[in-house]
Amino acid sequence: MPQTRTTPATPTSQLPPQTVAITREDLPLFCPRDTAAAWSMHPRVYLPIEEAPDHQYTCPYCGTRYVLKEA
């Protein structure tokens, strides 16, 4: 019997990236956050959001966009 391959209805690479608002209490910023689902984990990277001119940074692995909100 031939094997058939199934693909997910929406591949994770096509899902829109999310935007996460963070505060200075969340620094240093790293991704994935501790609240990320286990299936979406990638190597932890530290993101220099404080150095970004607009205080926004996008994770190079998953595309999550972080915005630093000033209190």
Phi, psi and omega in degrees: 000129181289145178275140176249146179257136177250147177238151179296153180301319177231104179302143183299334179290345181257358178286143180292139178292151180265159176249131183238124175274131178234163177242174179298335177294339181274356184278149002287146183279132174221157179223138002284153178288163181296341182270000181292146178292147184301326182291340184259013183289147172218173179304141180290130177233143176265133186247122184280064184295330181293332181275345181289134184301326181258008181055040174229146180210140180248131179295129181289343180273308189249349178084002178298132181259127179251139179234125178275116179265125176282136182280000000 
